[in-house]
Amino acid sequence: MNFNLFLALLHLLVQVSWYLKRSRMKQVMADLALTQVANRAVGDLTQSEYRRLAIGVQLVKDPGIMDSYMVT
């Protein structure tokens, strides 16, 4: 598991089960095409992968952040 996404998991509400936290993290990784680099060190990521990782960390912490970007 990627260390940065693990840190984001720790920021989730305590009431959320580990299973839900992990499945949310895996879904964000899949959505951002980061599954194939899940076990790679952050320093070994390409610039594009690193940017997607930074977005993923924020999405895991606060999924409502994307609501402000949705076009109605």
Biotite code that builds the C-alpha atoms (Angstrom):
import biotite.structure as struc

atoms = struc.array([
    struc.Atom([0.000, 0.000, 0.000], chain_id="A", res_id=1, res_name="MET", atom_name="CA", element="C"),
    struc.Atom([1.296, 3.437, -0.889], chain_id="A", res_id=2, res_name="ASN", atom_name="CA", element="C"),
    struc.Atom([2.454, 5.342, 2.208], chain_id="A", res_id=3, res_name="PHE", atom_name="CA", element="C"),
    struc.Atom([0.810, 8.652, 1.247], chain_id="A", res_id=4, res_name="ASN", atom_name="CA", element="C"),
    struc.Atom([-2.554, 7.016, 0.669], chain_id="A", res_id=5, res_name="LEU", atom_name="CA", element="C"),
    struc.Atom([-2.118, 5.183, 3.953], chain_id="A", res_id=6, res_name="PHE", atom_name="CA", element="C"),
    struc.Atom([-1.642, 8.540, 5.665], chain_id="A", res_id=7, res_name="LEU", atom_name="CA", element="C"),
    struc.Atom([-4.807, 9.802, 4.022], chain_id="A", res_id=8, res_name="ALA", atom_name="CA", element="C"),
    struc.Atom([-6.640, 6.774, 5.399], chain_id="A", res_id=9, res_name="LEU", atom_name="CA", element="C"),
    struc.Atom([-5.603, 7.758, 8.897], chain_id="A", res_id=10, res_name="LEU", atom_name="CA", element="C"),
    struc.Atom([-7.332, 11.106, 8.450], chain_id="A", res_id=11, res_name="HIS", atom_name="CA", element="C"),
    struc.Atom([-10.708, 9.525, 7.733], chain_id="A", res_id=12, res_name="LEU", atom_name="CA", element="C"),
    struc.Atom([-13.326, 9.488, 10.420], chain_id="A", res_id=13, res_name="LEU", atom_name="CA", element="C"),
    struc.Atom([-12.649, 7.052, 13.216], chain_id="A", res_id=14, res_name="VAL", atom_name="CA", element="C"),
    struc.Atom([-16.185, 5.682, 12.935], chain_id="A", res_id=15, res_name="GLN", atom_name="CA", element="C"),
    struc.Atom([-15.516, 4.388, 9.415], chain_id="A", res_id=16, res_name="VAL", atom_name="CA", element="C"),
    struc.Atom([-14.403, 0.757, 9.401], chain_id="A", res_id=17, res_name="SER", atom_name="CA", element="C"),
    struc.Atom([-10.984, -0.264, 8.085], chain_id="A", res_id=18, res_name="TRP", atom_name="CA", element="C"),
    struc.Atom([-12.695, -2.216, 5.311], chain_id="A", res_id=19, res_name="TYR", atom_name="CA", element="C"),
    struc.Atom([-14.577, 0.875, 4.090], chain_id="A", res_id=20, res_name="LEU", atom_name="CA", element="C"),
    struc.Atom([-11.459, 3.033, 4.316], chain_id="A", res_id=21, res_name="LYS", atom_name="CA", element="C"),
    struc.Atom([-9.428, 0.527, 2.331], chain_id="A", res_id=22, res_name="ARG", atom_name="CA", element="C"),
    struc.Atom([-12.112, 0.027, -0.319], chain_id="A", res_id=23, res_name="SER", atom_name="CA", element="C"),
    struc.Atom([-12.450, 3.812, -0.696], chain_id="A", res_id=24, res_name="ARG", atom_name="CA", element="C"),
    struc.Atom([-8.694, 4.111, -1.135], chain_id="A", res_id=25, res_name="MET", atom_name="CA", element="C"),
    struc.Atom([-8.644, 1.312, -3.719], chain_id="A", res_id=26, res_name="LYS", atom_name="CA", element="C"),
    struc.Atom([-11.496, 2.945, -5.652], chain_id="A", res_id=27, res_name="GLN", atom_name="CA", element="C"),
    struc.Atom([-9.696, 6.290, -5.762], chain_id="A", res_id=28, res_name="VAL", atom_name="CA", element="C"),
    struc.Atom([-6.508, 4.560, -6.915], chain_id="A", res_id=29, res_name="MET", atom_name="CA", element="C"),
    struc.Atom([-8.412, 2.773, -9.676], chain_id="A", res_id=30, res_name="ALA", atom_name="CA", element="C"),
    struc.Atom([-10.189, 5.971, -10.737], chain_id="A", res_id=31, res_name="ASP", atom_name="CA", element="C"),
    struc.Atom([-6.863, 7.785, -11.014], chain_id="A", res_id=32, res_name="LEU", atom_name="CA", element="C"),
    struc.Atom([-5.071, 4.881, -12.741], chain_id="A", res_id=33, res_name="ALA", atom_name="CA", element="C"),
    struc.Atom([-2.646, 4.430, -9.842], chain_id="A", res_id=34, res_name="LEU", atom_name="CA", element="C"),
    struc.Atom([-3.271, 0.747, -9.142], chain_id="A", res_id=35, res_name="THR", atom_name="CA", element="C"),
    struc.Atom([-0.248, -0.365, -11.149], chain_id="A", res_id=36, res_name="GLN", atom_name="CA", element="C"),
    struc.Atom([2.092, 1.841, -9.083], chain_id="A", res_id=37, res_name="VAL", atom_name="CA", element="C"),
    struc.Atom([0.616, 1.022, -5.667], chain_id="A", res_id=38, res_name="ALA", atom_name="CA", element="C"),
    struc.Atom([3.829, -0.565, -4.352], chain_id="A", res_id=39, res_name="ASN", atom_name="CA", element="C"),
    struc.Atom([6.239, 1.888, -5.918], chain_id="A", res_id=40, res_name="ARG", atom_name="CA", element="C"),
    struc.Atom([8.122, 4.422, -3.792], chain_id="A", res_id=41, res_name="ALA", atom_name="CA", element="C"),
    struc.Atom([6.902, 8.001, -4.145], chain_id="A", res_id=42, res_name="VAL", atom_name="CA", element="C"),
    struc.Atom([10.329, 9.090, -5.370], chain_id="A", res_id=43, res_name="GLY", atom_name="CA", element="C"),
    struc.Atom([10.064, 6.621, -8.250], chain_id="A", res_id=44, res_name="ASP", atom_name="CA", element="C"),
    struc.Atom([6.778, 8.020, -9.580], chain_id="A", res_id=45, res_name="LEU", atom_name="CA", element="C"),
    struc.Atom([6.609, 10.046, -12.769], chain_id="A", res_id=46, res_name="THR", atom_name="CA", element="C"),
    struc.Atom([5.501, 13.642, -12.483], chain_id="A", res_id=47, res_name="GLN", atom_name="CA", element="C"),
    struc.Atom([2.046, 12.720, -13.793], chain_id="A", res_id=48, res_name="SER", atom_name="CA", element="C"),
    struc.Atom([1.697, 9.843, -11.310], chain_id="A", res_id=49, res_name="GLU", atom_name="CA", element="C"),
    struc.Atom([2.815, 12.084, -8.454], chain_id="A", res_id=50, res_name="TYR", atom_name="CA", element="C"),
    struc.Atom([0.203, 14.703, -9.369], chain_id="A", res_id=51, res_name="ARG", atom_name="CA", element="C"),
    struc.Atom([-2.521, 12.052, -9.484], chain_id="A", res_id=52, res_name="ARG", atom_name="CA", element="C"),
    struc.Atom([-1.297, 10.729, -6.127], chain_id="A", res_id=53, res_name="LEU", atom_name="CA", element="C"),
    struc.Atom([-1.595, 14.205, -4.584], chain_id="A", res_id=54, res_name="ALA", atom_name="CA", element="C"),
    struc.Atom([-5.149, 14.477, -5.936], chain_id="A", res_id=55, res_name="ILE", atom_name="CA", element="C"),
    struc.Atom([-5.923, 10.976, -4.669], chain_id="A", res_id=56, res_name="GLY", atom_name="CA", element="C"),
    struc.Atom([-4.735, 11.793, -1.157], chain_id="A", res_id=57, res_name="VAL", atom_name="CA", element="C"),
    struc.Atom([-7.070, 14.784, -1.064], chain_id="A", res_id=58, res_name="GLN", atom_name="CA", element="C"),
    struc.Atom([-9.974, 12.748, -2.440], chain_id="A", res_id=59, res_name="LEU", atom_name="CA", element="C"),
    struc.Atom([-9.508, 10.068, 0.199], chain_id="A", res_id=60, res_name="VAL", atom_name="CA", element="C"),
    struc.Atom([-9.356, 12.716, 2.925], chain_id="A", res_id=61, res_name="LYS", atom_name="CA", element="C"),
    struc.Atom([-12.315, 14.744, 1.661], chain_id="A", res_id=62, res_name="ASP", atom_name="CA", element="C"),
    struc.Atom([-14.384, 13.238, -1.183], chain_id="A", res_id=63, res_name="PRO", atom_name="CA", element="C"),
    struc.Atom([-16.707, 16.254, -1.091], chain_id="A", res_id=64, res_name="GLY", atom_name="CA", element="C"),
    struc.Atom([-13.932, 18.385, -2.551], chain_id="A", res_id=65, res_name="ILE", atom_name="CA", element="C"),
    struc.Atom([-14.965, 17.335, -6.051], chain_id="A", res_id=66, res_name="MET", atom_name="CA", element="C"),
    struc.Atom([-18.534, 18.546, -5.513], chain_id="A", res_id=67, res_name="ASP", atom_name="CA", element="C"),
    struc.Atom([-17.361, 22.125, -5.962], chain_id="A", res_id=68, res_name="SER", atom_name="CA", element="C"),
    struc.Atom([-15.912, 21.232, -9.385], chain_id="A", res_id=69, res_name="TYR", atom_name="CA", element="C"),
    struc.Atom([-18.982, 19.458, -10.736], chain_id="A", res_id=70, res_name="MET", atom_name="CA", element="C"),
    struc.Atom([-20.735, 21.275, -13.547], chain_id="A", res_id=71, res_name="VAL", atom_name="CA", element="C"),
    struc.Atom([-24.495, 21.489, -13.064], chain_id="A", res_id=72, res_name="THR", atom_name="CA", element="C"),
])
